[in-house]
Amino acid sequence: MFEFETVTWLGLIAAFCTTISLLPQAIKVITQKQTRDISLTMYIIFTSGVLLWLIYGILTKDMPVMLANAITFVLSFTILLLKIKYK
């Protein structure tokens, strides 16, 4: 059986990988100011889901979930706002 610390590290590494995956898209949108190929519906649903995961993490005091979803929310919300701005 895993120790709590090992499981927490596993969660943090997984959270890092999934969170950092949004960084290239955010950088591209910010630098190119072009969002034509990004689905508005997808980013609305995705950002809403991330916000709900963040709230869940806060309520359950789950550090990997809180940390990953706080950062992911900032990135996805930024992309969403720029998608609306640059249509």
N, C-alpha and C positions, 0 to 999 in steps of 0.2 A: 504494500500500500504506500502511496506517496505521502510524504510529510507535507504539512500545510505550506511550508516555505517553498518546497519544490513545485507544488501546484500553483502557488502564487507567481513564481517565476515563469512557469509555463504560460500562464494567463497573460503576464506582462509582455512576454516575447510575441505571443500570438497577437496581442493588441497592437504592439509596435508594427508588426508586419502589415496588418490590415489598415491601420491608421496611416502609415507612411505611404501606402499605395495611392492615396488621394493627392499627395504633394505634387507629383508631376502635372496632374491636371490643373490644380490650382495655380501653379507657376505659369503654365501655358496660357490659361485664361487671363491672368493678371498682366502678363507681358504682351500678349497678342491682341487683347481686347476683342476677342472673337469667340462666340459661343454658339454659332449656327448649328453645329453638329451635335450639340448636347441636348438631351431630352429634358425639357422643363418638368414634365410629369414625373419622370424618374427621379429628378433631384428633389422635387417636393416630397415625394413618398420616402425617399432615402433619408433626407434631412429630418423628416418627422419621426421616422423609425429610430434614428440615432438619438434624437432628443428624448424619446421614450426610454431607450436603453440607458441614457445618462440619468434620467430620473430614477429608473430601476436601480442602477448602481448606487446612487445616493441613498435611496431608501433601504437597500440591503447592506450598505457600507462595504461594497465590494470594490476594492481599490483598482484592480485591473479594468473592470468594467467602467468605473468612474473616469479614470485617467484616459483610457482609449476613446471613450465616447465624448469626453469634453474636447479633446483635440480634434477628433473626427467631426464633431459638430461645427467647430470653428471653420474648418476647411470646407466642409460641404455647404455650410450656410454662406460662406464667402462666394463659392462657385454659384450657388443659387441666386444670390443677389446680383452678381455680375451677369448671369444668364438673363435675368429680368431687365437689367440695365442695357445690355448690348444686343438683345434680341437679334 
